[in-house]
Amino acid sequence: MTEKELIEKITALAYKLLGAKSRSEKELRDRLLEKRWDESAAMQAAVDKVIARLKELRYIDDRLYAYDYAHSRVAVRPLGKARVARDLARKKVSRQVADEAMNLVFDETSEENLIDKAIERRVRIRGTPATREEAKKLFDHLLRLGFSYELVSSKVRRLSRNATDE
């Protein structure tokens, strides 16, 4: 297989993968390298050329991808910074790019507002925690959503205090 044919095949696969869903550069590179059409050195060089061309065409932009991903995750479901950071790391976005994206997203919507929405949603479904066990379950749920320990602790304590006052 010639280099030109290899690049055409890899380009076609890249368009197919990007057509299905947007991906980070690293995520796309890993998927393209899964296929073995040629010896690894030629394959690596061809994938590098395809990635460079896709970046030139702005089909791949990790900063935009990270922002869009974080923004859509937070818009659909109230999540904390730790959870969004974990999800972006799983998507193979660099830590620096992920931090920039999270700063933009959490400047738009504060983590405090998001945790209030998460608590409101949980209380609407399960009711206000009346026992220590229920408060612990809410506490654990909020930690899994990625909110900081201090924020979760203060919110759950305040909610439990208000529940006992009534």
C-alpha positions as CSV (number, residue, x, y, z in Angstrom):
1,M,0.0,0.0,0.0
2,T,1.4,3.4,-1.0
3,E,1.7,6.3,1.4
4,K,-1.0,8.2,-0.5
5,E,-3.5,5.2,-0.2
6,L,-2.7,4.8,3.5
7,I,-3.4,8.5,4.1
8,E,-6.6,8.4,2.1
9,K,-7.8,5.4,4.2
10,I,-6.9,7.0,7.5
11,T,-8.5,10.3,6.4
12,A,-11.7,8.5,5.5
13,L,-11.7,6.7,8.9
14,A,-11.0,9.9,10.7
15,Y,-14.0,11.6,9.0
16,K,-16.2,8.7,9.9
17,L,-15.1,8.8,13.5
18,L,-15.5,12.5,13.8
19,G,-18.9,12.3,12.0
20,A,-20.2,9.9,14.7
21,K,-19.1,12.3,17.5
22,S,-16.5,14.9,18.3
23,R,-13.3,13.7,19.8
24,S,-10.2,15.0,21.4
25,E,-7.0,14.9,19.4
26,K,-5.5,12.1,21.5
27,E,-8.7,10.1,21.5
28,L,-8.9,10.3,17.6
29,R,-5.2,9.5,17.3
30,D,-5.6,6.3,19.5
31,R,-8.6,5.2,17.5
32,L,-6.8,5.7,14.2
33,L,-3.8,3.8,15.4
34,E,-6.0,0.8,16.4
35,K,-6.2,-0.1,12.8
36,R,-3.1,-1.7,11.4
37,W,-3.0,-1.3,7.6
38,D,0.8,-0.9,7.3
39,E,4.0,-1.2,9.4
40,S,3.8,1.0,12.5
41,A,6.4,3.7,11.5
42,A,4.6,4.4,8.2
43,M,1.2,4.2,10.0
44,Q,2.4,6.6,12.7
45,A,3.6,9.1,10.1
46,A,0.4,8.9,8.1
47,V,-1.7,9.4,11.2
48,D,0.4,12.4,12.1
49,K,-0.2,13.9,8.7
50,V,-3.9,13.3,8.8
51,I,-4.2,14.8,12.4
52,A,-2.2,17.9,11.3
53,R,-4.5,18.4,8.3
54,L,-7.6,18.0,10.4
55,K,-6.2,20.6,12.9
56,E,-5.6,22.9,10.0
57,L,-9.2,22.5,8.9
58,R,-10.3,23.0,12.5
59,Y,-12.0,19.7,12.7
60,I,-9.9,19.0,15.8
61,D,-9.6,21.7,18.4
62,D,-9.0,20.4,21.9
63,R,-9.8,23.7,23.6
64,L,-13.1,24.0,21.8
65,Y,-13.9,20.3,22.4
66,A,-13.1,20.5,26.1
67,Y,-15.2,23.7,26.6
68,D,-18.2,22.2,24.6
69,Y,-18.0,18.9,26.5
70,A,-17.7,20.5,29.9
71,H,-20.5,23.1,29.1
72,S,-22.9,20.4,27.8
73,R,-22.2,18.1,30.8
74,V,-22.9,20.9,33.3
75,A,-26.0,22.1,31.4
76,V,-27.6,18.7,31.3
77,R,-26.8,17.7,34.9
78,P,-25.4,19.7,37.8
79,L,-21.8,18.4,38.2
80,G,-18.8,19.6,40.2
81,K,-15.4,20.5,39.0
82,A,-13.8,17.2,40.1
83,R,-16.3,15.1,38.1
84,V,-15.9,17.3,34.9
85,A,-12.1,17.1,35.3
86,R,-12.3,13.3,35.6
87,D,-14.5,13.1,32.5
88,L,-12.2,15.3,30.4
89,A,-9.2,13.2,31.5
90,R,-11.1,10.1,30.4
91,K,-11.6,11.8,27.0
92,K,-7.8,12.2,26.9
93,V,-7.8,16.0,27.0
94,S,-4.6,17.5,28.5
95,R,-4.8,18.8,32.1
96,Q,-4.0,22.4,31.1
97,V,-6.7,22.5,28.4
98,A,-9.2,20.9,30.7
99,D,-8.5,23.5,33.4
100,E,-9.0,26.3,31.0
101,A,-12.3,24.9,29.8
102,M,-13.5,24.3,33.4
103,N,-12.6,27.8,34.4
104,L,-14.7,29.2,31.6
105,V,-17.6,26.9,32.3
106,F,-17.6,27.5,36.1
107,D,-17.2,31.2,35.6
108,E,-20.6,31.1,33.7
109,T,-22.3,29.0,36.3
110,S,-20.9,28.8,39.8
111,E,-20.4,25.5,41.6
112,E,-22.6,26.8,44.4
113,N,-25.5,27.2,42.1
114,L,-24.9,23.8,40.6
115,I,-24.8,22.1,44.0
116,D,-28.1,23.9,44.9
117,K,-29.7,22.5,41.8
118,A,-28.4,19.0,42.5
119,I,-29.7,19.1,46.1
120,E,-33.1,20.5,44.9
121,R,-33.3,17.7,42.4
122,R,-32.4,15.0,44.9
123,V,-34.8,16.4,47.6
124,R,-37.6,16.5,45.0
125,I,-37.1,12.8,44.3
126,R,-36.2,11.4,47.7
127,G,-37.4,14.0,50.1
128,T,-35.4,16.0,52.7
129,P,-33.0,13.8,54.6
130,A,-34.6,13.1,58.0
131,T,-32.0,10.7,59.4
132,R,-28.2,10.6,59.6
133,E,-28.3,7.8,57.1
134,E,-30.3,9.7,54.6
135,A,-28.0,12.7,55.0
136,K,-25.0,10.5,54.5
137,K,-26.5,9.2,51.2
138,L,-27.1,12.7,50.0
139,F,-23.5,13.6,51.0
140,D,-22.1,10.7,49.1
141,H,-24.2,11.4,46.1
142,L,-23.0,15.0,45.9
143,L,-19.4,13.8,46.3
144,R,-19.9,11.4,43.4
145,L,-21.2,14.3,41.3
146,G,-17.8,15.9,41.8
147,F,-18.5,18.7,44.3
148,S,-15.8,19.6,46.8
149,Y,-15.9,18.1,50.3
150,E,-16.1,21.5,52.0
151,L,-19.0,22.7,49.8
152,V,-20.9,19.4,50.2
153,S,-20.3,19.3,53.9
154,S,-21.6,22.9,54.5
155,K,-24.7,22.4,52.2
156,V,-25.7,19.1,53.8
157,R,-25.1,20.4,57.3
158,R,-27.3,23.5,56.5
159,L,-30.0,21.3,55.0
160,S,-30.0,18.9,57.9
161,R,-30.2,21.8,60.4
162,N,-33.1,23.3,58.5
163,A,-34.9,19.9,58.5
164,T,-34.5,19.6,62.3
165,D,-35.8,23.1,62.9
166,E,-39.1,22.5,61.1
